[in-house]
Amino acid sequence: MSTLKTSHEMEEGGIINIPKSSRNFKTGTWRTFKPVIDESKCIHCAQCVINCPESCIDITKDKKRGAINMDYCKGCSVCSKVCPVKCIKMETDTKEDNK
């Protein structure tokens, strides 16, 4: 007799019961790449803020992009891909950067 559940008995996956719960777990230490912003090119469109899957890019009171919280940034590069002026470059992250 099998103890495995059938597909009809399994719980639905991909449900986030507690939004932003990833903030409870600092996951930035295992990234390979980190985003580096060229402030002189940034137009403060906030596309990086809106599209960051970890919500680790803050927005300031004057609705401009703020700092990237590297404690939670996984280096996925979504921010660099959605930036319309390409002011975000992904650079190799060293162990010293993660301390």
Phi, psi and omega per residue, in radians:
M1 nan 2.245 -3.095
S2 -1.494 2.468 3.073
T3 -1.720 0.024 3.137
L4 -1.300 2.513 3.119
K5 -1.420 2.596 3.016
T6 -1.402 2.942 -3.135
S7 -1.068 -0.492 3.130
H8 -1.337 -0.374 -3.123
E9 -1.599 -0.303 -3.110
M10 -1.302 2.600 3.061
E11 -1.270 2.614 3.107
E12 -1.157 2.361 -3.116
G13 -1.647 2.972 3.076
G14 1.340 0.249 3.139
I15 -1.659 2.235 3.092
I16 -1.766 1.836 -3.096
N17 -1.328 -0.554 -3.120
I18 -2.167 1.772 -3.130
P19 -1.018 2.537 3.132
K20 1.041 0.429 3.128
S21 -1.186 -0.298 3.106
S22 -1.113 -0.331 3.099
R23 -1.118 -0.276 3.111
N24 -1.395 -0.196 -3.055
F25 -2.278 1.954 3.122
K26 -1.277 1.959 -3.027
T27 -1.975 0.054 -3.071
G28 -1.272 -0.235 -3.055
T29 -1.285 -0.252 -3.114
W30 -1.805 0.122 -3.142
R31 -1.271 2.694 3.097
T32 -1.710 -0.627 -3.134
F33 -2.103 2.688 3.097
K34 -2.283 2.564 3.102
P35 -1.389 2.386 3.073
V36 -2.186 2.186 -3.038
I37 -1.758 2.279 3.025
D38 -1.541 1.717 -3.060
E39 -1.033 -0.489 -3.114
S40 -1.231 -0.349 3.137
K41 -1.754 -0.324 -3.039
C42 -1.126 2.291 3.124
I43 -1.830 0.112 3.101
H44 0.983 0.778 3.109
C45 -1.377 -0.312 3.112
A46 1.221 0.279 3.082
Q47 -1.113 -0.606 3.112
C48 -1.158 -0.670 3.127
V49 -1.133 -0.842 -3.084
I50 -1.127 -0.666 -3.007
N51 -1.660 -0.137 3.141
C52 -1.118 2.062 -3.099
P53 -1.191 -0.306 3.137
E54 -1.831 0.025 -3.119
S55 0.923 0.716 -3.103
C56 -1.753 0.127 3.031
I57 -1.916 2.011 -3.084
D58 -1.434 2.822 3.040
I59 -2.095 2.417 -3.069
T60 -1.469 3.013 3.136
K61 -1.057 -0.564 3.124
D62 -1.526 0.348 3.048
K63 1.065 0.614 3.049
K64 -1.922 2.745 3.125
R65 -1.140 2.350 3.122
G66 -1.761 -2.730 -3.098
A67 -1.323 2.759 3.056
I68 -1.631 2.214 3.120
N69 -1.439 1.749 -3.062
M70 -1.228 -0.200 3.054
D71 -1.139 -0.442 -3.057
Y72 -2.084 -0.210 3.137
C73 -1.175 2.194 -3.124
K74 -1.674 -0.020 3.120
G75 1.269 0.559 -3.062
C76 -1.288 -0.339 3.105
S77 1.319 0.191 3.081
V78 -1.030 -0.742 -3.121
C79 -1.019 -0.736 -3.128
S80 -1.230 -0.528 -3.131
K81 -1.300 -0.586 -3.085
V82 -1.577 -0.171 -3.108
C83 -1.181 2.074 -3.083
P84 -1.221 -0.395 3.141
V85 -1.876 0.100 3.090
K86 0.929 0.778 3.117
C87 -1.551 -0.070 3.127
I88 -1.885 2.099 3.114
K89 -1.983 2.521 3.086
M90 -1.653 2.182 3.136
E91 -2.089 2.680 3.107
T92 -1.058 2.305 3.129
D93 -1.652 2.237 3.115
T94 -1.719 2.836 3.139
K95 -1.043 -0.575 3.133
E96 -1.128 -0.569 3.127
D97 -1.185 -0.476 -3.065
N98 -1.480 -0.081 -3.096
K99 -1.417 nan nan
